[in-house]
Amino acid sequence: MVAVDGTFTYAQLDDASRRVAATLLAGTARQDPDGQPGGDLLEARVAFLVAGSFAHVAVQRGIWRAGGVAVPLALSYPSAELEYVIRDSGASIVVADPVSEAVLVTLAATAGTRFLTTKDVLAGGPVVALPFLGATRPAMIVYTSGTTGRPKGVVTTHAIIGAQVAALVEAWGWRPSDRLLLVLPLHHVHGIINGLGCALAVRATCEILPAFDVATTWARLASGEITVFTAVPTMYHKLIAAWDAAPAGVRRTWSDGARTLRLMMSGSAALPVRTLERWREITGHTLLERYGMTEIGMALANPLEGERRPGLVGTPLPGVEVRLVDEQGAVVPQDTAGELEVRGPAVFREYWQRPEETRAAFRDGWFRTGDVAVVEEGTGGAYRLLGRTSVDIIKTGGFKVSALEIEEVLRSHPAIAECAVVGVPDAEWGERVSAAVELRQGATLSLDDLQRWAKARLAPCKVPRGLHIVDLLPKNAMGKVMKPVIAGLFSCE
């Protein structure tokens, strides 16, 4: 493992995680059943805010080895959000790195929890007897982005995490010789499972950057040492912009180096076709798109070998069952849109302390994703996402239209750099299609101009009836556009 705090072997990670576990257990009176020094955290929640580093990985594994439940906190969260997660999870211990220490020590004191620094836990103590971790014991609580309310804690067990990782290792051909460049935040399944989890499972080299940096990322991709890279569309957009602005010689070096990678993936948000095509022109790689959620890990993925079609998120991963159903829960025929439901060993156990919401999230043992998709004829059973039932599917004038489809068309407008489409309540239409857009430098755009342009490319029911120009679209830590915030822009007009 290579990180900002040094270069480490797997043996050193094992030793460090044992020292973390020993420190965590030193503060509990729960003794080992045999009376030996040690004990068991007995599923106590341990919240930790540690930037991407060897220390982060050691703390996460140390929590598990002590019998605790890891609750990763987001570096981008303001104090109020951090406090909410600490309190909602019922964390009894909070761990912080030096950068976050000042904020977390205050929040821990307010919440009445034990506070430790990474220096404290990595210093460790004497080797202790560590508890046996059954597969069904809770391992992690990851908080969702909370688009319909306060964030919910998604509880996964050791077995569930194992199933999520095993499916990806098999599908994406992970091997010990791989070297992953990890630039993603580690409070989200994309970074935790798809990146870190898979690399550690096969004992590959994991090179962790504490934060995404365009220049550093390009330098590492160009080095010829990296074999696997995964990122969100926003990151690819920034990498493309940097490539476009670089001198010709630098472009050649970056492109030649990137072509040597074995695999490049994109996820956590819809990948614009234009971004996919531009990245392919620059690097020769057709990004492997996949579909997943905090609650299920990854469910669908394009093939490692074979054709990857723009706009498709692939077929079910090993061990994953999926189906498309109508509003009554009946399976729909091919070429018919339906809500995507998922079943299998990788599906989460529950929403933390929310039994009613947990029950509502399942139908006959199938998890209801809230995403609408379709399997189109001639795609080999691959799925195309049409959007969220509550966010990206707009009901206007008796039609159901896909916000994602409209966004793809609008992105081809010469004045539009990025956009997001939402449905805004309307007395006449039910919902009116409305677009928030970032303009290209020096460009201008009016609603009349946009409508004239769009009418030649979209059905009348899909032409935007509202336009809001923004400097930057509001996005969460994973680069997902926060559509409820955008809808609020129009409701204020």
N, C-alpha and C positions, 0 to 999 in steps of 0.2 A: 504494500500500500504506500502510495506517494501522496503527501498532503503538505499543507503549509507548516505543520509542526514536525515534519521529518519524513524519513523513509523507514518502513517497518515491515517485518515478516509476519506470517500468520502465527508463529510461535510467540512473538511479542504481543500480538493482539490477544492471544489466549491468556497470557500472563497479565496483561493490563486489565482485561475484563474480569479476571479473578480478583484483582486488587480493588476494582470498583465495587464488586459484589461484597467483598470483605468489609469495605467502609460502610456501605449501605446497611449491612447486617449488624455492624458494631453498634448502631444506634437503636437496635430493637432488643427487647427482652425475650423474644420468641426463640426458644432453644431448639437445637436439633433433637429429634426424637431419642437419639442415643445419649443425650446429655453432653455431646461434644461441642466445642466452640463453633458457632455458626448460627444456624437457624433458618428461617424462611420468612420472607416478607408477606407470604400468604396473600398474594395478589394485590398488595398495596400499590396504589398508583404513584409513579415517580415522574413528575414533569421535568423536562430538561430543555434548556435553550442554549445550544452549542452550535456554532457555525460549522460548516462542512469541514471535517478534519479527522485525523486519527482519533482524537479525543472524543468526537461525536460517536464514532463507531464503537469505541471501547465502552463508553457510557451506556449506549443502547444495549449492547450485549451483556454488560455487567448487571443492568437492571434485570434482564431475563434470568441470568445465572443466580441471582439472589431470590428469585421467585416473585419478582415484582412485575407490574404492568407498565410498559413504557408509554409515556404521553409526550411526543415531540411537539415543541412549540415553534411557531413561525418567527423567523428573524424580523419579518416585516410588520408583525403585529404591533399596534400601539399598546400602551400599558393597560388600557381598559379591556382589550381583547385577551391579553395574556392573563389578566386577573380572572376574567370569565372562565377561561379554560381550566385554570388551576382550581377554581372553586367548583365548577361543574363536574370535573373529573374526581373531585374529592382527594386530590393529591396530598399525600402525607409527607413527601419529600420533594424539594425543588433543587435542581442542579443547574448552574450557570457557568459559562465561560467568562474570562476576564472582561470582555466587551459588554456583556449583559449583566454583570454582577451588580452594578449599582441599582438597576431597575428591579431585578429579581429579588434582591435581598429585602427591599421594601415591600414588594408584593407578598413574599413568603411570610414576612412578619405580620402583615395585615390579615393574611389567611390563617395564621397560626400553624404554619408548616415548618418542618425542619429544612434549613438551607445549607447547601454545600456548594463549593466551587469545583471546577474540574481539577484544580490543583489538589484539593482535599481528597477527592475520590481516587485520583490516579496515584497518589502517594501510597494509598492502600495500607494494609496492616498484615498481621500474620495470616498464613494460609488457613482457611477455615473449611469445614465441611459444607458443601453447597447442596441445596435441596434438589430432589428429583423433580423434573418438570414433565408432567404428563401432557400428552398431546392436546388434551381438551382444555387445558388451563388457559385463561386469557393471557395474551402476550402484549397487545398494543391497543391503544385507543387513539385513532386519528380523527381529527375534527374536520367535518365538511365545511364548505364555504358558506353554507347557510343562506341560500338565495331566497328562501321563503320564511325566514325567521332566524333566531339565534342558531349558531352552529351546533350540530349534533355530533356526539362522540360515537364513532363506528368501532365496535369491539370485534377484534379478530383473535383467534386462538393460535397456538403454535402450529397446530395441524393445518389451519386455514392458510396461514402465511406460507407453510411448506408447500401446500397445493398450488398456491399462486405462483411461487417461484419455480416449482417443478415444471409447470405447464410452459413457462417461458423459456426455461433452459432447454427443454425438448424442442419447442417450436422454432427457436432462434439460434439453435446450434451453439450455445455457449460452451467454451472449452477453457482449460487452464492456461493456454497460451494467449488468451485474449487480454487486451489492455483497454479498459474502459476509461474514457474521459468523462467525469461526472461533474456537471455544472449546475445541476438542478437543486432546488431546495429540498431538504431532507425531512420535511414535515408532511409530505404528500406521497402517495403511493408510487407516482412516476419515479421519483428519486429513491424512495425506500425499497420498493420491490423490483421494478423494472431495471433499475440501475444497480444500486448497492447490493440488494439481495441476491440477484443473479450472479454478479461477479464473485461475491463471497461464497456462494454455494458451490462453485466449481474451482474455488481458490485461484481465480484469475487476478491479474494486477488491476487495482482500482486507483486511478489518479484523480484526486478530489480537489477541485478549486473551491475556495471558501465562498465565492460568489461568481456569477457569470460576468465575464469580461470579454468583450469582442476581440481585442488585440491578442490577449493571452490565448483565447480559444482558437483563433486562426493559427497562431504560432504552433500550438500543440497539434492541431489537425494537419498542419503542413510538415510536421517533423518526421512522418513516416513510422512513428512508434505506436500510434493509436490504432486499434482495430475496430472498436465499437463506440458509437456516439449516439446519444438520444437527447432530444430537446423539445421545447414547445415551439409552435409556429412563430411567436413573437421573437424568439431568439434567432430563428432562421432568417426572419425578416431583417434583423439588425446585422447579421453576418453578411447577407446579400448586399445591404447598403454599404457596408465597409468595403466589400470586394469591389463594388462599382466605383467607389471613391479612391481606390488604391492605384498606384502607378502600374503600368503594364507588366513590369518585371515582377513585382510583388504578387500581382494576380496570378501569373504563371506558377510561381512557387507555391502559393496557397492551393491552387487547383490541382497541381501535380501531386502534392502531398495528400490532399483529401481523397483523391482517387484510389489511394492504397488501402483505405479502410475496408474492412469486411462488411460492415453493416452500419447503416444510419437510419434512425427511427424518428418519428414525430408523433406527438400525442398531447393529451390534456385539453385540447381545443381543436376545433375544425381547422384543417390545413387548407388554405386557399389554393386552388388549382394553379394559379399564377405563381405562387411561391414554390410549389412542387416543381413546376416546369423550369423556373429560373434556377433553382438549386441543381436540377439535373444538368442544365446547360453549363453551370459553373464547375460541378464536381463529378459529373457522370453518374451520380447516385439518384435512383428513384427512391425517395424516402418511404420507408415501410410504415404505413399508417396502421393504427390499431384502435380498438375501442375498449374502454374500461371505466370503472368508477371506484371511488373510495370503498364502496360497499362490496365490490365483487373482484377487485383486482382487475385483470384483463380478461375479456370474454371473447373478443374477435380480433383477428389480425390478418393482414395480408401475408402472402407466402414468403418464406425466406428465399426460396428458389421459384422461379416462374414469374408470370406477369403481375404487376401491381398497377391497378387501374386508378387513375385520379378520381377522387370522390367516393371510392369504396373503402370500407374498413375491414373487409375480409370475411373469413369463415370462422366457426368456433374453434377455440384452442383446445388442446388435449384435456379431456376430463370435464369440459364445459358443455352444458345443454342450453340451447336458446330456442325461443319460439316467438312468433308474432301473433298478437291477439287483438280482437276488437274490444269495444267498450264493455261488452258483456263477458269477456274472458274467453270467447270462442276463437280457436285458431283460424287465421285468415288464409286464403289461398295465395299461391305465388303471384307476384306482380300486384299485390294489394298491400297497402300500408297498414301497419299495426303497431301497437306498443310492444317494445322489446322486453321480454321476460327471460330471466336467467336462473338456472339451477345447477348445483354441483358443489363439490367440497371446498371451492374457493370463495363461496359466498359468506359474508360476514355473519356473526352470531346474533347481534342485537345492536340497537341504539342505546347507548349508556343511559340507564335509568329512565327510559322512555318506552315502556311496554306497549302503550297504545299506538305510538308511531311505528314501533317495530311490527306489530300485528298488521297495521295498515299497509306496510311496505311489501307484504307477501300475499300471494293468491295461490292457494292449494300447493304450497311449498315452493312456488316460483317467486323470485324477487322481481318486483315491478320497477323497472328502471325509470319510467317516465319519459323515455326516449322513443320517438316514432321512427321506424325504419321500413325498408322494403327490400325484398329479394327479387331482383329483376332477371327476366329471362335472358339467357346467354352470358351470365356472369359466373357460371360454375358454382352457384349457391352463395355468392358473396353478397354482403349486406351494404346498403346505402342508407346512411342516416339522413333523416329529413328534419330532425330537430326535436326539441323538448315539447311535450304535450302542453306545458303551461307557458313556455317562453318562445320557442322557435316555430311553433305551429300557430299561424294566425287565421282566425275565422273572420272573413270579411265578405259581406254581401252574399252569404250562403256558400262561399267557397272556403276550402281549407288550403292555405298556401304555406310554403316553406320559407321561413326567413333566411335560411342558409342558401337556398337556391337564388333568392333575390340578391343576397350579398355577393355571391359569385359574379353575377352579372354587373352589379354596380361597381365592383372593383376594376372592371375593364374600362370604366369611364376615364378619359384622360386627365380630369381634374381631381379624381378621388384617389387618395393614398391608402385609406383604410375606412371601413364602414361597419355599422351594425344596424340591423333592421329589427324593429319591434312592432307589436300590435298595441295600439292605443285605443281605449274605449271610445266608441262613437255611437251616437243615438241612431243614426241612419244605417251605418254599415256593420254594426256590432263591434268591429275593430277596424281601424284604418291603418294601413301600412305606412310606417314612418321610418325615416332613415337618419341616423346620426353619422356624420362623415368627417374625417380628417382630410383636408385638402393638400394637394401637392404644393410645394413652395411657389408662391406667386400666382396661384390659380384662384379663380372666383367661380361661384356656382349659385344659381337661384333655383327655387323650386320649379318655376316654369321651364327653365332650361333643362333641369333634370328630367322632368316629366316628358318633354318633347323627345329627349334622347331615349328614355326608357320605353316609351310606347312602341318604338321600332324593335324592341328586343324582349319585351315582357308582355304577357297577357294583361288586359286592362285591370283585372282584379289584383295584379301584382305590382302595378306602378305605384310608387310612393306618393302618398297624399300629404305627407308632412316631411320637413327637412330641418335639421338642426346642425349647424356647423360647430365643431368643437376643436380645440387645440389638440387634445389627446382623448381617446376613448377611455373611460374608466375601466381598469382591469384589476383582478385580484393578483395574489402573489404568484400564481401559476400561469399568468398571462391570459386568463379567461375574461372576456368582456362581461361586465356586470350589467346585464340587460335590465334588471329592475331599476337601477340607477338611471339608465338611459330613458326608460319609459317615463321616469319622473320628470325628465327635462321637458317632455311634451305635455305632460299633465299640468305643468305650471303655466303653459301658454294660453 
